[in-house]
Amino acid sequence: MKIQRIFPDFVSLVHDLDLSRALPDQDVARLRTEFLQCKVLILPSQEISPRQYIAFCGYFGKVWRTDDEMKLEAHFQFQDYPELVKVSNHHGVLGPMELEYHADGSHHPSKSYPTRGLFAWSIPKSCAGSTTWLDMTQAYALLPETWRQRIANLKARHIPRYSTGWEGEEVFHPLVRVHPISGIPSLSVDTYFTRYIEGLAPAEGQELLAELLTFAKTHARSYTHSWSRHDIVVFDNNNTVHRRDRVLGAEERLLLRTTLDLLPL
């Protein structure tokens, strides 16, 4: 196994790893350590089955099932694999639309900011739809000290953009999110889910959220991935946000998505 750090502490590329077989313990330990350090882990061109992809995700933590934990996504289950959600421009979650920067699942009342995996199952030559990640740990580190002091104890309300069955519960998270395993702080704002700030007037809170997100997009590093068939990307929602270009073309572009609870080292 060879690991190439595209951006130190942000994005790593993994080569020469055969996921068609069970990995030795030392490779699993190295992958998990690298993931906690880098946030976005890329494994290009993995010629494996959906079941082998699920097994690979299991090295990082407990993989969710669409039918008993994800609710809305159960409508878009891939074949007979309850662990896989179709991210497709045809019949799949999200459709072909462009998506601005967001952190998946931050609005969930109990299982917020999960780790996600994406496996490129079908990528037509004619389609676009690249995905970009933004380093929110760096965004927080670059904030002026006066801004960091201002937001140190503030919380934002996270509101789902679509019907999930969780709308009755108010979900608040700190603007400074401390990673549950590494303990490293990151800025926690996005386009869709962070709508109001506790204790501030709505207009003032929304202005602050917009300023923080603009700062992150302007100053923090980003990585854009152009998908090829059988690419795998695992990413951490605790310390990144991501966006997607609109998926163009009539052919189906299909990614298989997993969601998992990240295990400590």
Buried (B, 14 or more C-beta within 10 A) or exposed (E): BEBEEBBEBBBBBBEEBEBEEEBEEEBBEBBBEBBBBBBBBBBBEBEBEBEBBBBBBBBBBBBBBBEEBBBBBBEBBBEEBBBBBBBBBBEBBBEBEEBEBBBBBBBBEEEBBBBBBBBBBBBBEEBBBEBBBBBBBBBBBBBEEEBBEBBEEBBBBBBBEEEBEBEEEEBEBBBBBEBEEBEBBBBBBBBBBBBBBBEBEEEEBBEBBEEBBEBBBEEBBBBEBEBEBBBBBBBBBBBBBBBBBEBBBEBBBBBBBBBBEBEEE
